[in-house]
Amino acid sequence: MTTLAPNYAPLPIEVASAEGAWVTDTAGRRYLDCLAGYSALNFGHRHPDLVAAAKDQLDRLTLTSRAVGHELLEPFARAITSLTSTEMLLPMNTGAEAVETALKAARKWGYETQGISEGDATVVVAENAFHGRTTTIISMSSDPEARAGFGPYTPGFRIVPYGDADAVAAAIDETTVAVLLEPIQGESGVIVPPADYLRQVREVCDSTSTLLVLDEIQSGLGRTGATLTQDLAAVRADLTTLGKALGGGILPVSAVVGRSDVLGVLTPGTHGSTFGGNPLACAVGLAVARLLETGRYQARARELAPVLAARAGDLLAGGHVTAVRSIGLWLGVDVATRTGREVSERMASRGVIAKETHGATIRLAPPLCVTQSELHLMMDALESAVSP
């Protein structure tokens, strides 16, 4: 009998070591990792710069708590706000914590600056979104699997169809403090909205004095060919949540970045975290910022995007999948003749790690260090796995 809670159903692979885009299991078999920790491993496994930053910091200081300061906290905040063209950063640990922080800041901002009555604040969110699994976050979820059995739920959310800016506008009233969206819906299967969607939502938020909060925990930090996916739409959110790749695949690091007048409502005692902004996290986060400042990883995603899109198009033309969606180095595939689990297992037997999401959809997100030949290897395995 296992002593591990059964909240995951992993593939029968036990990883023992990894480097770059490849992992090796306990039996010595190598796999191309095309899940990449749900984009936490954008820079690959054990990137030497990130490992060196962590090792150096481990020899000096790992945790102070925020009861005192340390020499890396302000440099980390400056580096990430500079990278994202934002004003202020609030550090946390996990993506869900970053979303919760953004929600708290938005509500408090609404009460203090917009005259909304305490307890009445509402937030507009998108159908089929994924922002985490805390009780408050599942209260805005339309996914029965994530939501059922965990009530009572937190009120104050209005769910509208994703990709429909008119529906966002119709849901906003005098109680609305924010619109919370993913620029690309990752967990739902790499759902890409209409090209003008973010711009239109930005205009709606501007005209109604509503905050735009964009969850870039999966879509951000190079995955789609830009530092932030909102950059592709020439839009800047009022608050942006970051996570996953911010920790370089080494430890959990997350943050909310955005307007100083909004994050500034979180004064001493109103919000905090024991590990948020710890020295080890800041050391790794600074090294992540240095990698992204070169533009190399964003450029690689842009360069390989047409290769991935072309192979996905060929797959669709072959008739064994019903839809493909790609942006940068991110691909969602709806399977026609098998379950997503079956396809994942067949890909694993061919030396490629992928994972289903929502039954019949495969989500692929190889590390941004992947080569063109490795990308073809991934697509060859996928093509074989969906074929009879």
N, C-alpha and C positions, 0 to 999 in steps of 0.2 A: 504493500500500500504506500502510495506516495505521500510525503509530508508537505508537498508544494500545492498551494491553492490552484485549482484548475481554471483560472481565468484566461489562459492562453491555450491554443492547440498548435504547438509548433511543428514544423517539419521534422522528421526524424534525423536531424543533423546536429551533432555536438561539436561546436567550433572550439578549436584548441589554440589557434594562432591566426594572425592575419597581417597583411601588409598591402598597402595600396588598394587595388580593387579586388583583391583575392583573399579568401579565407581557406584555412586547412582544418579538416575535422580530426577527431581523435583517432581515426583509422588511417590518417595520412592522405585522404583524398582532398583535392583542391577544388574550390568552387569560385566562380565569378559572382561577386556579391552585387546583385542588381536591385537590392532592397535598400542597402546603405543606411540601415537604421532609420528608415522613414525620413531620409535626408539629413539625419544627424551627422552622417559620415560623408558630407559633400566633398571633403578634401581627401577622402580615402582613409583606410585604417593606418593608424600610427604614423601620421605625417611627421617627418623628422623635426620640422620646426616646432610643431605643437608638442611633441613628446619632449623635446629639449626644454621648452618653456616650462612644462609641468615639472620635469625633473629638477630644474634649477630652483623653482619655487618651493618644491618639497624639501629642499635642503635648508630653506630659510624661514618660511612662515606659511602656514596653511589656513588658519582661521583666527580671527580676532572677535567676531561678532561686530555689530555696528555700534556697540557701546563705546568703541574707540575707532579712530581712523587708521588707515594704512596707506603706504606710499603709492599703491597701484590703483586705488579706487577712482580718483579724479582722472588719471591718465586713461583708464578704461572708458570712463564716461565720455571724455573728450574724443577718444578714437572712434567710438561707435556713433556718437552724434555727428561727428564730422563725416563719417562714412555714409550715413543715412540722411544727411542734410536736415537734421532735426536740432532742437534746442536743449532738451533735457532728457536724462536717462534715469530710470528707477530699476535697479537690479533685483532679480529674483532667481529662482532655480529651475523650475520646470515650465513648460509651455502653458499648462493649465493655470499655474500661479500667475503668469504674465497676463493671461486673459482675465482672471479674477481681479487682478490689480487694475487693469484698464477699466473694467466695469465699475469698480469702486470709485476710481478717480472721476469717471464720467458722471456718475450719480451725484457725487459730492459737488462737482463743478456745477451741475444743474441746479442743485439746491442753493448754492452760495451765490451764483452769478446770474441765473436765469429766473429766479423767483418761483421755481417749482416747489410745491408743498412737500414737506418731508414725507417719504414713503410712497409718493405717487409717480416717481420717475419710471419711464418706460424706455425700452431699447428695441429697435427693429433689427431682426436677424433673418437669415436666409434658410429656407427649407433645404434639408439634406446637408447642412453644414456640419463640420466637426471642429470643436474648439477645446476638447478635453473631456474629462470624465468626472469632475467634481459634481456635487449635488446641484449647485447653482447652474453649472454649464449644461448638465443634461436636462435641466428644466427648459432650456431653449432648443433642445434637440427634437427632430422629427423622426429619429431612428428608434423604432420600438425596442431593438436589442439593447441599445445603450441606455434606454430610459425606463423600460418596464420593470416594475418591482422595487423601485428606489424612491418612491414618493413619500411624503408630500413634496411638491415641487415649489421652487421659488417663483413668485409671480413677477410680472413686469416685463415680459417679453412678447413681441408680436412677430410671428413668423410669416414671411412672404416668399413667393417663388424667387429662386435665384436667377439672376440675369435680367430681371424686369425692373428697371428704374422707376417706371410709373407706379408699380406696386409699392415700392419703397416710399415714394412721395405720398401715396394715398394712406399709408399707415402712420405717417408722422402727424402728431397733433401737439397741443400746448404742453403735454406731459413728457414729450420725447426728448431724451438727452443725447442719444447716440444711435448711429447705425453701425452695426458690427458685421463685417463680411470677410470672407477669404477672397483674395484676388483670383485665385484658382482653388476650386474645391478638391483638395487632395484625397482625403479619405473616401470621398464619394466616387473616385475613379478618374481623377484629373479632369474635372469638368471646367472647361474654358468658357467664360461668358462672352457675350457680344463685344466687339472691339471698343465700342463707345460706352460700355456699361459703367465703368469706374468714373469716367469723366462726367457722365450724366448724374450719377449718385453724388459726386462731389458738388455739382451745381445745386442739386436739391438740398444738400446739407447746408451749403452756404446761404441759400435763400431762406432757410428756416432756422438759422442759428443752431443747427444740430451738429454734434461732433461726428466725424467719420473715423471709425476705428477699423483698421485693417489688420487681420491676423496673417502675418507672414512667417509663422513658425515653420511651416514646411516650404512655402513658396519663396521665401527670402534667402539672401546670402548666396546668390549665384545660380541657383537651380534653373531658373528660366532664362538665363542669359543676361541678367541685370542684377545689380546688388539687391534691389527690391523689385518685385514684379510690378508694383505701382509705378516704377520708373518708366516702364514700357508704355504706360498710358499718360505719362507726363502729369501725374496726379500726386499730391502729397497729403497723406492722412493727417488728422489732428493727433492721433495716437496710433502707433504701430507696435504690435507684439512680435518679439523675436525669441527664438529658442533653438532647439535641435543643433544645427550647425554652429551656433554661437559657442558651443562647448567643444567643438572640434572632434566630437566622437570620443572625448576623454572623460568628461564629467558633465553633469547637468548644469547648464547656464542659460538663463533667460533674462529678458528685459522688456520694459515698455519704454519706447522713445517717442518724443513728440513735443507738443507745445508746453512751454514752461508755465503758462498761466493755468493749464489744466493739471499737470502733474504737481504743480506747486500747492494744490489744495490738500495734498497728503502731508500734513505737518507732523512733528514728533508725537508719537503715541497713537496716531490714527491708522498706521499701517507699518508693517515691518517683516523681517525674516532673519532667522538666526544665521543661515548660510548665504543669504543673498548678498552678492558683492564681496565674497570672501577672497583673500589674496590669491589662492590657487585658481579660482574661477577667473579672476581678473587677469592673471598672467596668461592663461590659455586664451581668454577672450581678446586680449591685446595681440597675441600672435595670430589669431583668426583675422583680426582687422588688418594686420600687415599683409597677410596673404591676399585679402580681397582688394586692398588698396592698389595692388599691381594691376588689377583688371584681368589677370591671366585666366582665372577660373570662369569669370563671366564670359570672356571671349571664347573659351573652349566650349562652353554650352552653346553659344551662338554658332560656332563653326560646325559642330556635330549635329545640331538640330535638323538641318536639311537631310542628313543621312538617316537619322532616326525617322523622320516624317516620311521619307521615301520608302523605307522598308515597311513602315506601318501601312502605307497606302497599298503596297504590293500584297500585304497580308489580307487587307480588306477585300481587295480584288479577287483573292483566291477563294473567298466565300466561306471560310471557316470561322470568321469572326463577324459580328454584326455592326461594330463601330470601333473606331480608333480616335484618340484625341492626344495630341502631343504639343508640347511647348518646351523649348530648350531641351534639356536632357530629362524629360519627364513624359511618361507615356501611360495612358489608360486604354485597355483593350477589353471590349465586351465579347465574351466567348459564346459561340453558337452551339457547339455540339458536345461540350463537356462542362463540368463545373469548374469554377476557378481553382478549387482545391486539387482537382485532378490535373489541371494544367500545371500548377505549381509543383506537384510531385513529379510529373513527367519532365519538367525543366530541371528539377534537382537531379534526376537520374542522368541528365545530360551535362551536369556540372555547372548549372546556373541557379542561383537562389533568387526566387521571386515569391510574391505572396498575393493571394486573392484578397479582394475587399468586396463586401456585399455580394457574396455568392458567385456570380458569373463574371466578375470583372477582375482583371489582373492589373496591378499598378507596378510600373517599373521605374526605378530611379537610381541608375548606376552612379557611382561616385564621379565627380567632375574631372577626375584624373583618368578616366577610362579612355582607352585608345580607340581609333576607328575600327581596327580589327577586332577588338574586344566587343565593341558595339555590334558588329556583325555576328560575332559568336552568340551574343545574347539573342539577337533576332532570329538566328538560325535555330536556336534551341526553342524559342517561342513558336516559330513556324512548324517545327516538328511536333511540338507538344499539342498544338491545336488540330493537327491533321489526323485523319483516320488511322 
